[in-house]
């Protein structure tokens, strides 16, 4: 089998790789690019542990072929913090004890960020349905929902302060 | 071992009971934390396992010659590569047989051969070239069917243990257990009302999101390294060394971050196979399970079939309680039938009680522990009956429970007499809780249940090191599944009198510490935490010695207070106190590095009780049940980090909700699992649930210096009954089989409407 050459952008950086035709984006990220933040919990799109964004859209990277992302923008958990400054969601997940084992956490954070990007002031129900594609077996989701609520609140009040200043 | 007496202890804690950020949080929210499948070794090979498609089959022969010849294949192993080195240890032989089938495949998914190759694709291709000649045998997957004399027998050498006489014929009943005291027949004779019912629960999987994974590297000199996600890397080391004939000290096992376990990662599956492949190929080998393999080949818990009979007087006093429990534990003995029998009636004060349990084998994967193993099913049966009896008596179910509740001094149904316990406190608190008085809407019902778990102590070994800047590292050997490192740091910092931020906990590998038991039995914060406290006390003794040397006074004349050594007695006030940091800075000149240690086997784990309240709403058209409100009240002894204690309460409750409403292993007539994926085996998702309210009660455990009890397991015990009671109350039919999936509920509703129509 000859490899397929792919040029893409991952977390803002141009990346080139060669993959087999049957390799998932998740396999490419984990096995070829050393980006192991996305996890394989099921390989069938049921658990959301491999969540990434493709052109801003929330996607299970286990359901996308590596060859398909040529020319597209990929966002992964590794690109979520700005330098040494954690994203508000990351901070609130730690503060609210929204993780126990932490295997689902990267996927939840990517999904929660995608949710807040589209809906900055979600209700509890909207958060619950927005995160229904991500499985967590440790927490019962309570503290995850509270962390997302707290992050949304902080991001919105920061935005309002910025607007006032402007 | 001298302990403080926490019940008389008025100690004010500075750190224990606060909620600081966990120190591994940063790595876990940035994707940097390394889990089982995240490790890479230079030159590593990809492993893959061939598994039986049959539920029960004799393996006549295995031909691996074509696979071995495939380009890129570096090693193939079968049963021939796992000679029996178990020296008559039947439990270890079962593990050996489970990791690689010997004469028979005993369940669908049983490992038959394994390959290591240069890529996963080549390994998978090689598996297809292995020819296995099977003679398919009749199978059995249901517990009641497996107990019948006509059932296909899995093990010709399995004769039921625990009977007065050894049976003449082998069967699938591995063992009979009996517990209790008093005279149940005499007790039933005194009863005004007796109820009797049978219950069934399906097998459920722990459902950790991280599939099993490991990376093995064995050298030709017999030394090896293993990276693995496990609840106990010392257990993995000892099992692997014994199964493969390695010297224990030559095998160094490192625990990765672990993506959930809930009891399911307390044994070995892939690890000995990866080591055997690595030894044969003389290259590192990585083995990672697919989700399908996790469901088919790793331990779900038992399915159960239970009969309960309880007698009461008119004024609501239980006179006798009797139960028979049948648990299938998959293809090998070891289902938690014994724990089921011991815990079934543990929440009640009973003069006459008896439980009989049967451990049964079937053609299913070998069960593994699942959070309070054996207790939730027994609790479902008993607490359902308690609810029904309360209705019959015209008593509020909570009053009936309080009237019969176990308390300090009660002889438990499994033998020991209880010390201070928190059951009544959780029940009284439940009665006062606003949830209890909240109005219910149409199609809604409220249920409750009280539950028990033993908790465990066990072996722990902790090293504490104080470098020259006065910060502290604690090396523990208990894998951290749910934030236990934060609790270890809190207790260590509390004891030393230094800030939480100055203490860092790591999970040390098996070559760096003495043996540590598996993270199970809700033992880690209790037993390893107490070892941290005692290691800190050992370090304090040494810090005082160094201060004495610095001052030139006798050691006995130094005391430790809030992070400082102070001269005491005749020398009091003669020298300014020395901080831990100052003593550490001088350590090079006062005797070298300062360290504290503790190693022991901890006794005194306090038992734990919880009461859960659940409101549901049932859709009579679809049979779907929605959880409307849920409250957990549990005794934690002392909550070290309350956020993670609440997290244990909430997580256990939601696993129990899944067990009660959705989750089940569905077998086809061919003995194959029909739903080996998260789409069809549906664990609760975020949109299924409300917030889970919690109330932490603190009735100190006299066996721990701070009063800590284990909290991890009790929370999964009451939800099955709490949910089932809520549904039963909503629809007016007693639900006796779990899960209460829409088809089961619709069937029950049909029965009611048919009965009404006639």
Interface residues (C-beta under 8 A of the other chain):
Chain A: X20 X22 X30 X35 X36 X37 X38 X39 X40 X41 X42 X43 X44 X46 X47 X49 X76 X77 X78 X80 X81 X86 X90 X93 X94 X95 X96 X97 X99 X100 X101 X102 X103 X104 X105 X106 X109 X125 X127 X128 X129 X131 X132 X133 X134 X135 X136 X137 X138 X139 X140 X141 X142 X143 X144 X145 X146
Chain B: X19 X21 X22 X24 X25 X26 X28 X29 X30 X31 X32 X33 X34 X35 X37 X38 X121 X206 X207 X208 X209 X210 X211 X257 X258 X259 X260 X261 X262 X288 X290 X291 X481 X482 X483 X641 X643 X644 X646 X647 X650 X651 X653 X654 X655 X677 X678 X679 X683 X684 X685 X686 X687 X689 X691 X692
